Amino acid sequence: MNITLYGIKACDTMKKARTWLEEHDVAYAFHDYKASAIDRASLEKWCDEHGWETVLNRAGTTFRKLDDAQKADLDQARAIELMLAQPSMIKRPVLDLGDRTLVGFKPDLYAAALR
């Protein structure tokens, strides 16, 4: 199984996810979407699977700093444009298991998915 962990290297939640994967001997590729960007197709897939409301990190500083006009009337298309322009707005981590993805880090969900 090819597993890819998407996120930002310096994020604390990312560090927890990476540590968990390494402690459980799970081989994975890491894609830093702040350094290497993210493609529209991946964002669309994640939003279709989980809903854009889950994938868009509204709690983060980057989103909170947007002006009210940018935050108003969000839908999936507008949310994807925001995330493409500023990948820091993508909730992290995204763990791509090939046939599905997990958004966010919860050790019990990782354990169940990787048995």
Sequence and secondary structure as in RCSB ss.txt:
>XXXX:A:sequence
MNITLYGIKACDTMKKARTWLEEHDVAYAFHDYKASAIDRASLEKWCDEHGWETVLNRAGTTFRKLDDAQKADLD
QARAIELMLAQPSMIKRPVLDLGDRTLVGFKPDLYAAALR
>XXXX:A:secstr
   EEEE TT HHHHHHHHHHHHTT   EEEETTTS   HHHHHHHHHHH HHHHB TTSHHHHTS HHHHTT  
HHHHHHHHHH GGGB S EEE SS EEES  HHHHHHHT 
